[in-house]
Amino acid sequence: MRARSILLHTTLVATIACGRTAPGRAGLVYYESYDPRSLDPALSTDVPTGEMVTLAFDGLTQFDPDGRLEPALADRWTASPDGRRYVFHLRAGVKFHNGTPLTAAAVRASFLRVLAPGTRGGRPWPLYPIAGAEEYAAGRAAAVRGMTLRDDSGLAFTLTEPLAIFPKFLAMPVASVTPAPAPPELGQRPIGTGPWRFVAWQHDDALTFARNPDYWGGAPLADTLIVRIVPEPLTRAAEFEAGRLSVIEVPFGETARWRAQHPGWLAEKPALRVVYVALNNRRGPLSDTRVRQAINQAVNVPEILATVYGGRGILARGAIPPALAGSDTTRRAYGYDPTAARRLLAEAGYAGGIDVQLWRTASNVELSRAAQAIQSQLAAAGVRVELVERDASSQREAARKGQADMVILDWWADYPDADNFLYPLFYSGSFGAGGNYAFYSDAVTDSLILAARRTTDDAGRTALYRRIDDRVYTAAPWLYLWFPKDLWAHRPDLGGWDLPVIFNGQRWTHARVGGR
């Protein structure tokens, strides 16, 4: 069945190219580990869906592979001095794949569609800063008062409060622009303004896209892009080595071999992710800062990083990845010191040790192994850990409800800014489903986070980010582990592809086969 499906896609690609492939214009082959949920931007809640939406659609802004914010459907924008009002000016001459011209009214309709009370299963929060958006989404208002058309090529957004990072929110897949009215089968047959036109989707097998020759940013250099669904890492590696995938993430267990045998194929970058263990600050002994600090001193993080993660990470001395402004890589780390850990436990009144549960999921093999190593090392300091293994959704649900003492997790950036690692993870208003699985609460931290969001000066905001991260690190709401480094391999004949630090930062427009 799979061989026949691949043959079908090969035939389809040949048809698209009319039987002729210009030098450097051959097809590209990417992959996802599971089938996208939908191709409708309004339902973009996961990485595969977001990546596919990014191929076919555009937002007002976008990220490049290094996470820098760039103009997209809006070629420029202005902000009021207080950071509460933004005006975006649309790029002239842009058309949807069906030939319909892009208008400001289509942008407004797209946002209203995301916010509509009848839209179920999406994540509309990037649009909530717009005045009246939350009321509209809850069915309490008939319009979004903070969103107005300036003319046919401009929109103005008034926010409920100053938010310097608002343009970054508009680069997220959920804020992509769709035709108005949206086609009824948009989730299965997307029509956007993006660099790739949708051709076919065979569920759980592959998606096929063709270059958009009229793309405002310049047509992709390749004729086609096929995205295969290949769940198993080792299967992906075999397919790549057989020449049937253009790029892959190197399996963790294969890191040393690939570094030795194929160094010229590899691309490595620090990712905008953090791996950590949330310590529930409201449960028993973990409510004591000294106990949480002891846990950080009782775990040999460098050893676990080397043995479980292939060394593909940077030790975390805070929650902000090193690639983002506000990170402090010189901060003094807790360090591995079991003797000091036992002393802190005794000072907290737990000379006999403590008993806790650590929740993990078997679906993430590396983090499951890390949890086992943590269990072993904490035992030496008198922290007796029971491992609780559940599926990923059950694990996360327990964390959201505060039912887990400790839970090992990784956090992926939705937008490349330190705010995305502070506001969801440590603001008290983000308890549970908002991302604060440690249930960390501190009034000073809250006020600093809100001040940073309102600060329009980049240097001032960065200084606040550093203060927040330092204050939280001292409180030890987590067992701090590492910031992953992505390690990918690309075919030797692939040029123009760059490893993105944010999942929607690679649009494949400059990628080509046969040349660099």
N, C-alpha and C positions, 0 to 999 in steps of 0.2 A: 504493500500500500504506500509506504513512504517513498520507495524508489519510483513508483509511477507518478506520485505527486511531484517529486523533484523534476522528473522528465517533463511534466506539464508546465512547471514554472520555467524550465529552460526553453521550451517551445514558445511560451508567452513572451519571454524576453526577446527571443529572435523576431517575433512578430512586431513587437514594439519598435525594434531597431530596423524594421523593414529589411531584415536580412543583411544589413551592412553595419558594421561597427567601426567607426573611425578610430585611429590610434589614440589611446588614452581615454576612450569613451566606453570601454567595456563595462559590464555590470559589476556591482559591488554586492557583497553578501555579509550581512550582519546577523545577529541572533538576539533572541530573548529567551529567558529561562522558563517562561510560561506565557500563555496566550494573553494578549492585552484584554482588559476588562471591556473596553469599548474604544471607539475612535472619536467619540464625542468629547470635546474639551470640557463640557459641563460635568462630565463624569470622570474626569482625570483625578484619580486618587492614589495611583501607584506608579512605579517607575516605568514598566513596559508601556502602560497607557500614555504616560507623559511623553516618553520618547517618540512614540508613534504620532501623537498629536503634533509634536514639534516638527516632524517631517512635512506634514500636510498643511499646517496652519501657522499663522504669525500672530504675535501680540503687538501691542503698541511699542513695546521695548523687547530686548532679547539679551541673552548672555553669550559671550564668546567662550571658547574652550577653557580659557583661564579664569572665567567667572566675572569678567568685566562687563558692565552694563553698556549696551549699545542701542542706538536708535533702530527701530524696525518699521512697523507701519506708521508710526509717528517719526518724522525726520528731525523733529526738535520739540522741546517743551520748556516751559518756564514755570518757576515756583515763586509764590509771594514770599516776602522776607520772613514772615512768621511761619512758613511751612504748612499753611492750611489750605492753600488754593493752588492748583496746578492746571495749566492750559497745555494741551497736546495738539500739535498741528500735523494733520495727516499728509503722508507722502502722496504726491500727485501721480495719476495714471495707473494706480494699482487695480488689478482685476482679480476676481475669484476664478477658480479653475473653470467655471461654467460661463465665463465671460462677463459676469455681472460686475459693475464698477464698485470699488470700495467707497463707502460714504461714512460720514460721522454717525448718521442714523443707524447704520449697520453695527457700528461699535456699541452704541447705546443699547440696541436690541439684543446684542450678544450678552452684554453684562446683565441686562434685565432677565434674560433667559436663565443665566446661571443662578441669579438670586430668586427666581420665581418660586413661590411656595410649593408649586407642583413638581419642581425638579427634586428628585429624591436620589440620595446616594452620592452626591457630589460634595466638594469641600469649598463652599463659597467664601470662606473667611478672608482671602486676599482682597476682596472687594468691600468688606465690612467697614474699613476706615472711611468710606464715602458716606457723607451725612445722609441719613435715612435709609441706608442699605439694609441694616439689620431689621428695621421695622418693616420694610418691604418684604424681606425674606420670611419674616414671621407672620405675614398676612395682616399686619396692623396699619399698613399704609398703601395707598393706591399708586404711588410713584416714589422715585428716589430723588429727593429734593436737591441733593448735592451733585447731581449729574445733569449738565445742560449742554445743548448744542450751541456752539458759537456761530457756525455757518455750516456749509456742507463739508468743510474740511477741518473743522476744529471742535474740540470738546473741552469743557471746563469741569473740574472736579473740586468740590469743596469738601474738606474732611471734617470730621467731628472734633479732631484735635490735631495739632502739628505732628507730622510723621515724615521725617527726612528720607526714609527708605521706601516711600510709597511707589516710586517708579520701578523699583525692583519687584514689587508685588505684581506689577502688570506684565512682567516677563514670564510669569508662571503659566503652565499650560492651561489652567482653568480660565485664564483671562484672554485666551486666544479668540480671534474674531471670526465669526461664522456669517454666512449670507443671511439676509433678512427678507422674508421669513426663512427660518432654518428648514432644510429638507427633512421630511419625516424619517428617513433612514440614515441620518447623518452619522450615527454611531457605527453603522456597517459600511457605508459608502461616503466617506468624508469629502467635503468640498470646501477648500480653504483658499488661501492666497500663497501658501508655502512653496518651497522649492521643489517639492515632489508631489506629483499627482497620483492619487490612488488608482490602482488597476484591479487587484484581486486580493481576497483574504480567504484562505482555506484554514479554518479554525484548527488550532493545535498542530499546525504544520508550517505554514508560511504566509507572509504578506508580500505583495509585489507593488512597487511604486515605479513610476516613470518620471524622467526629468521634466520639469516645467520650463519650456523654452522661453516663456514670457515672464519669468520670475524677476521681480523688481531689483533684486540683489545680484542678478546675473545667473543665468541658467547653470545648473550643476554640470560638472565636467564629465560625469559618467552618465550613460544612458538610462541605466536602471539600478534600483536598489531593492534587493530581496532580503527580507528579514525572516529567518527560519526560527522555529520554536524548538530548542534543543535543551531539555531540562538538566541533563547530567553533565557536570564539569569535565569528566574524563572523556565522555563522548564528544563534547565540543573540541577538546584538545585533539582527538583523533581526526575529527573532520577538518580541523584547521591544518594539521600536518599533511592531510591528503589533498589540500588545496581547495576545499569546499567551503571555507569561511575566510573572510578577508581579515578579521581581527578576532581575538578572544582575550578574556581575562585569564591569566595563567593560574591554573589550580594551585592552591596553597601547598599541597603535598609535592608538587612538581617544581617548586621554586628553584631549588638548587640545580636540578637537571637543566632547566631552561636557561638559567644564567650561564651555565657552563657550555651548553651546546648551541644556543641560539642568541648570543648577546646582541647581535646586530638587529634582531627582530624586536627587541624589547623597548617599551616606553614606560616610564615610571613617574608618577606625580603624587605628592601628598593630596589625599582626598579631603573633601569637606564633610568628614564624618568623624564621629567619636565612638569608641567602644568603652563601656563603663558598666559598673554594677550599681544600680540605684539602691540606696540604703533607706528604708522607710523610716523617716525621722520621727514618726508618730507611734512606732511599735516598740514597746518594752525597752530593753537596754539600748537599742539604736537611737533612742531619743536623746541620749547623752553624747555630746560632741566628742568627749574623750574616747568613748567606745568606737565611734566612727573613725577617729584619727588612728586608734590602735589597729583597726582592720586595715587601714592603708599602710601601716608600717609592718604588718605581719605577712604581706604578700610580696613575693619576689617577681614583680611585674616584668623586668627585663628578661628573666628566664622564661616566663610563660610566652612572652612575645616571640622569643627566638625559637622555642620548641613547637608551639602551637600555630603561630602565624607566619612562620618562615622569616621572622625578622622584618616583615613588611609593615612597619609602623613606627611612629614617633611617640616616645613616652609622654603621657599627658601630665602636665603640671597646671592644669586648669581645664576649662571646657571649650575654649575657643581654639579652633585649629590654627596651626602656625601660618597658614596662607592668608589669614584674615587679619585686618587691622584690629588691634586690641589684644592680640595674643601676646603672652609674655613667656618666651622659652627660657628665660634666665631665672625664673622664679625658683626658689629653693623647694626641692621635692621632698616628699615625706621620707622616701628611701626605705630600703628593706632593713628592718631592725626588730626582730622578734622579741628581744629583751626589753626594748623600750615599749613595745606593744603590750607585753604582759604587765609592765609597770603602770601604764595608763589604765588598763583594765582594773588593776587593783585599786588605783586612786578613785576610780568610778564606783567602787564597791563590789567588783566582780572578780575577786582574787581566785575564785574557783572556776572562772570561765563562764561562758554563756552558751546557750543553745539557740540556733537560728535555722531558718530554711532559706535555701537559695534556689530560685526557680530558673529553669532553663528549658530550651526546646531542642529536640533531636534534629529538627530540620536544618539547623545551622550547626554543622559538624564542628567547625573550629571553635565557636563560642561554647558549645557543649563540652568540648575537651578543656577549654579554659576554665569552665566552672568546676570541672573535676580537679584540676590543678589547684584552684583557689581553695577548694574544700580541704585538700591535703595539707596545704601550707598553713591555713588558719588553725588547723588542729594543733599544730606545734605551739601556738600562742594561747591555747585554751578556748578557742572559738570553735565549738562543735557544730558542724554544718550538715544538715540533711538536704540532699539534692531532691528537688521536686521536678519531675519531667512532665511537660504537657505539650500539646501542639501549640503552634505560634499564637493563634488567636486566643486560646485559653490562657496562655502565659500573659499576654498583653492585657487581657481583660482583668485578670487578677491584679496586675500592677495598677491598672487604672482605678480599680476599686479599693486600693490600699490593702489588699489581702495578703500580699507577699512581704516577708521581711526584707529579702534581697532578691533582685532579679537582674540577670545579665542581658544587656541590650546594646544595640548600636543605633545611633541617631544620624540620619542623612539630612543634609541641608536641603530645604525647599528653595532658599534664596541665599546667595553668597554674601552674608553679612553676619557679624558677631551677634547681632540681635537675635538671629535664628537659633543661637546656642545659649541665649540668656533668657529671653522673654518666655519661650515655651517651657524651658527646663527648670527655671528657678523662680519665676514670678508666682506669687501665691495665688493669683487669679487663674493660673494654668494648672491647678491641681488635677491629677488624674488624666482624663481624656485630652486635656490641653498639652500634656507632655511632661508635667512635673510629677514624675512617678516616685520621686523621693519624698514628696510632700514637704519639701523644704519651705520654710516660711520665716521671713525676716523683714521687718518694716523698713529698715534702712536700705536693704537690697531692693525692695519694691520701689522705693522712691528714686533710687539711682537708675533703675531700669527705665522707669517712666521719663525721667529727666533725659536720658540718652536718646529715647525715641523722639523727643521734642527738640533736640539740639540740632540745628541746621548746619552748624560749623563742623566740618569733618574732623579737624584736630581735637576739638572739644569733645565730640562724641567718642572718638577713639580713646581719649583719656578716661572717660567715664566707663567705657567697656573694660579697660584694664583694672580700674578700681573695683568694679563689680566682680570680675573674675577672681581677683585676689581675695576679696572678702568671702566669697562663696567657698573657694578652695580651703581657706582656713577652717571653715565650718564643717568641711568634709561630708557633704550630703551624699557623696558617691564614694565607691572604691574606684579611683581614677586609674584607667588602664592605658589606652593608647589611641592615637589618631592614625587610622590606616593609611598606607601608601598603596595606591593602585598600581598594579603591574600587569601590563597588557602586551600582547604580541601582535604584530601586523605582518602580513605577507611581504616578502622582499620587494615585490613589484608594485606595492601600494604606495602612492605618494599623496601628499596633501591632506592626510588625516592626522588629527591631533587629539590626544587623550584628553577628554574634558574633565574638569574638576567638579562640575555640576551636571546632573544627569541630562538636562536639556540644553547643554552648551555645545553639542556637536550636531550639525545639520547636514553633514556629508556633501556640502556644495563644492568644496575644493578637492575632494578625494578623487583619485583617478588610478586606474590600473595601467602600469607600464610607464614609469617615469616618476621623477620626484620634483 
